[in-house]
């Protein structure tokens, strides 16, 4: 389920780091293709698990960076204006943190 921001959103917190995020995701995509190749070539299980661990760590780092950007940009911006939007952004961030912790 994707979240649709309000129409008046002026930008996401990660926009200034967009190229860095895209490069990180591209690297993760390459790692995933490498795992596919390793399985196809019947590579030793532990070596595959090591690569899966590396991808998991890389994805977690991207997620934490995005969360930090969201808190610093979207949540702080909403908190400055106050009202129901602030409460909604805090709830949204809390739910995102819960999903990350469960994963």
C-alpha positions as CSV (number, residue, x, y, z in Angstrom):
1,X,0.0,0.0,0.0
2,X,1.5,3.3,-1.0
3,X,0.8,6.5,0.8
4,X,-0.3,9.5,-1.2
5,X,0.9,12.8,0.3
6,X,-1.3,15.8,0.5
7,X,-1.6,17.8,-2.7
8,X,0.2,20.8,-1.1
9,X,3.4,18.8,-0.4
10,X,6.4,20.9,-1.6
11,X,8.8,18.1,-1.7
12,X,10.1,15.1,0.1
13,X,12.9,15.2,2.6
14,X,15.0,12.8,0.5
15,X,14.9,14.9,-2.7
16,X,18.3,16.5,-2.0
17,X,19.8,13.0,-1.7
18,X,17.8,11.5,-4.6
19,X,20.9,10.6,-6.7
20,X,22.6,9.0,-3.7
21,X,19.5,6.9,-2.9
22,X,19.2,5.8,-6.5
23,X,22.9,4.8,-6.6
24,X,22.4,2.8,-3.4
25,X,19.3,1.0,-4.7
26,X,21.0,0.3,-8.0
27,X,23.9,-1.3,-6.1
28,X,21.3,-3.4,-4.1
29,X,19.7,-4.5,-7.4
30,X,23.1,-5.7,-8.6
31,X,23.6,-7.6,-5.4
32,X,20.2,-9.3,-5.9
33,X,21.1,-10.2,-9.5
34,X,24.3,-11.7,-8.0
35,X,22.4,-13.9,-5.7
36,X,20.2,-15.1,-8.6
37,X,23.4,-16.0,-10.4
38,X,24.9,-17.7,-7.4
39,X,21.8,-19.9,-7.0
40,X,21.7,-20.6,-10.7
41,X,25.4,-21.7,-10.5
42,X,24.6,-23.8,-7.3
43,X,27.0,-21.8,-5.1
44,X,27.6,-22.9,-1.5
45,X,24.6,-22.1,0.7
46,X,26.7,-20.1,3.3
47,X,28.1,-17.8,0.5
48,X,24.5,-17.1,-0.7
49,X,23.4,-16.4,2.9
50,X,26.3,-14.0,3.3
51,X,25.2,-12.0,0.2
52,X,21.6,-12.0,1.5
53,X,22.8,-10.6,4.8
54,X,24.6,-7.9,2.9
55,X,21.5,-6.9,0.9
56,X,19.4,-6.9,4.1
57,X,21.9,-4.6,5.8
58,X,22.0,-2.3,2.8
59,X,18.2,-2.1,2.6
60,X,18.0,-1.4,6.3
61,X,20.5,1.4,5.9
62,X,18.4,2.9,3.1
63,X,15.3,2.6,5.2
64,X,16.8,4.3,8.2
65,X,18.2,7.1,6.1
66,X,14.7,7.6,4.5
67,X,13.1,7.6,7.9
68,X,15.6,10.1,9.2
69,X,14.9,12.4,6.2
70,X,11.1,12.0,6.8
71,X,11.4,12.9,10.4
72,X,13.6,15.9,9.8
73,X,11.6,17.2,6.8
74,X,8.0,16.1,6.8
75,X,7.4,15.5,10.5
76,X,9.2,18.6,11.7
77,X,7.5,20.7,9.0
78,X,4.1,19.4,10.1
79,X,5.0,20.0,13.8
80,X,5.8,23.6,13.1
81,X,2.3,24.2,11.6
82,X,0.6,22.1,14.3
83,X,-2.9,20.8,14.2
84,X,-4.2,17.5,12.8
85,X,-1.5,17.4,10.2
86,X,1.2,17.2,12.9
87,X,-0.6,14.4,14.7
88,X,-1.1,12.5,11.4
89,X,2.6,12.8,10.5
90,X,3.7,11.6,13.9
91,X,1.3,8.6,13.7
92,X,2.5,7.9,10.2
93,X,6.1,7.9,11.3
94,X,5.4,5.8,14.3
95,X,3.7,3.2,12.1
96,X,6.6,3.2,9.7
97,X,9.0,2.6,12.6
98,X,6.9,-0.3,13.8
99,X,7.0,-1.8,10.3
100,X,10.8,-1.5,10.2
101,X,11.2,-3.0,13.6
102,X,9.0,-6.0,12.7
103,X,10.8,-6.7,9.4
